[in-house]
Amino acid sequence: MKCTACGSAALIEGTVRDSNTSVIQFYPSDVSTLKTILGFAVGGRPVRAYGCLHCHNLQIAVDFNESDLERYQQFEGEQPDVLERINSNPKKVEG
Ligand SMILES: [Zn+2]
């Protein structure tokens, strides 16, 4: 991964926490809070944070799971990065 601001690869991976050391999570906006509370929907997805040593930019990435990728690929037309990942067969090793 590279810094989205300056393009540097000097990124430090970590987590983003509040003062109670609770790690933040990503919740898709199409999943209502009520559904989450009642257990009809899966909870938040873990996030990874990357701090750039060069420009001090902080960027955050979401750890989507396989069912997320299938679900959102089904409903969204253009998600090039996700499509590329799904279309590439991880079991097939070339070279
Ligand atoms: Zn940077």
Boltz pocket constraint, residues with backbone or C-beta under 6 A from the ligand:
constraints:
  - pocket:
      binder: B
      contacts: [[A, 3], [A, 4], [A, 5], [A, 6], [A, 7], [A, 8], [A, 52], [A, 53], [A, 54], [A, 55], [A, 56], [A, 57]]
      max_distance: 6.0
